[in-house]
Amino acid sequence: MRKIVVTGAKGGTGPSLAAILAERGYEVLRTDVHPWTDADGLGYVQLDLRDAAGVNDIFAGADAVVHFGSPPADAWLSATEAYHQVASAGFNVFQAATNTGVKRIAWASSIEVYGDIRKHPALPVSEDSPLAPPGIYGAAKLLLERLACDYARWHGLASAGFRLSRIIYDSETGRAKLRSLVADEAFGFDCLWSYIDARDVGAACLAWLESDLPGAEVFNLAAADVHQKVATADLLAAHGYSHLPSPSLADARQTPFSTAKIRAMLNWRESYNWREIIGLRTD
Ligand SMILES: NC(=O)c1ccc[n+]([C@@H]2O[C@H](COP(=O)([O-])OP(=O)(O)OC[C@H]3O[C@@H](n4cnc5c(N)ncnc54)[C@H](O)[C@@H]3O)[C@@H](O)[C@H]2O)c1
């Protein structure tokens, strides 16, 4: 593997993904819908991923793709726009990969595919938990997970879809957001106080691309703990989840999203903890 295309390169997560791959010695082609600037140099191409022919062009000669080029939610988009930004663009990525001989893809799915966790039978949420996306964004991610299985079966394309919890960008904006999440426990409720540093997302992508695992896998991706000082069980009880059996979360501050699969299959471990990210002393 020599050359890797990173989509969504000008987003919150993209710069961390491109950096870890470049540091590892790969030739990285960055792409995003935002215009090229002088600072981008030659390793950047402006492209809307809904342009199928353009996606074919930029994948030509690449060995692998890291696909994070889509909006992180659909709250401000029409259903049609969200569908095309996530599903149509994602389809173009899988199809162009097979057209051009790309062998491996790491891409961004979301914990949104699980829907309302209050309706789940138990915690922690694992990759085998029920899937019930609440809107078109999560539904489109789930569609791509299904499509990834077919592209693996039809063309041998090896892909990892990461069901990401809240990504903490490696920037002052990202750290400020994390500080506000830590300060107000009601604010982090939508992701059940789960988080993942963008640099650890990059490490997970790298682990998949450098593995020789075949097929289409999905992995929950989150740091091991919650970004709060109190036990997860207490947070859950205070926010309407006390009815859910969650024996393994009884006394710890561990995330309600199981990350056992990625730890076992890719030997991935996070390097960044919320306390260190925002400069709190560890206890
Ligand atoms: N931020 C989170 O907490 C979170 C959680 C779960 C999943 N994700 C997923 O991770 C990925 C990256 O998220 P992020 O937070 O870095 O988002 P972001 O909005 O900061 O970055 C996404 C980038 O993709 C680009 N993009 C969007 N549509 C495009 C298109 N049609 N063609 C080309 N480029 C396009 C945007 O210009 C942007 O620079 C997304 O796929 C998102 O769904 C994010």
The ligand as a Gaussian input file, in Angstrom:
#p B3LYP/6-31G(d) Opt

LIG

0 1
 N      -18.403000      14.568000      14.354000
 C      -18.912000      13.511000      14.956000
 O      -19.097000      13.474000      16.177000
 C      -19.293000      12.288000      14.131000
 C      -19.938000      11.212000      14.758000
 C      -20.269000      10.098000      14.007000
 C      -19.916000      10.027000      12.665000
 N      -19.293000      11.089000      12.076000
 C      -18.936000      10.983000      10.642000
 O      -17.558000      11.290000      10.464000
 C      -17.355000      11.948000       9.217000
 C      -16.592000      13.232000       9.427000
 O      -17.274000      14.010000      10.371000
 P      -16.732000      15.436000      10.804000
 O      -17.256000      15.672000      12.164000
 O      -15.275000      15.546000      10.551000
 O      -17.573000      16.339000       9.812000
 P      -17.175000      17.738000       9.167000
 O      -18.435000      18.339000       8.665000
 O      -16.329000      18.516000      10.092000
 O      -16.264000      17.269000       7.943000
 C      -16.823000      16.600000       6.850000
 C      -16.159000      17.137000       5.598000
 O      -16.754000      16.460000       4.493000
 C      -16.943000      17.400000       3.456000
 N      -18.063000      16.981000       2.615000
 C      -19.364000      16.889000       2.953000
 N      -20.100000      16.524000       1.905000
 C      -19.238000      16.381000       0.867000
 C      -19.376000      16.039000      -0.493000
 N      -20.584000      15.789000      -1.042000
 N      -18.277000      15.983000      -1.265000
 C      -17.057000      16.264000      -0.749000
 N      -16.853000      16.601000       0.526000
 C      -17.938000      16.663000       1.327000
 C      -17.237000      18.719000       4.150000
 O      -16.914000      19.817000       3.304000
 C      -16.365000      18.627000       5.376000
 O      -15.124000      19.283000       5.197000
 C      -18.755000      12.147000       8.597000
 O      -18.980000      11.111000       7.667000
 C      -19.691000      11.974000       9.774000
 O      -20.944000      11.461000       9.385000
 C      -18.978000      12.222000      12.775000

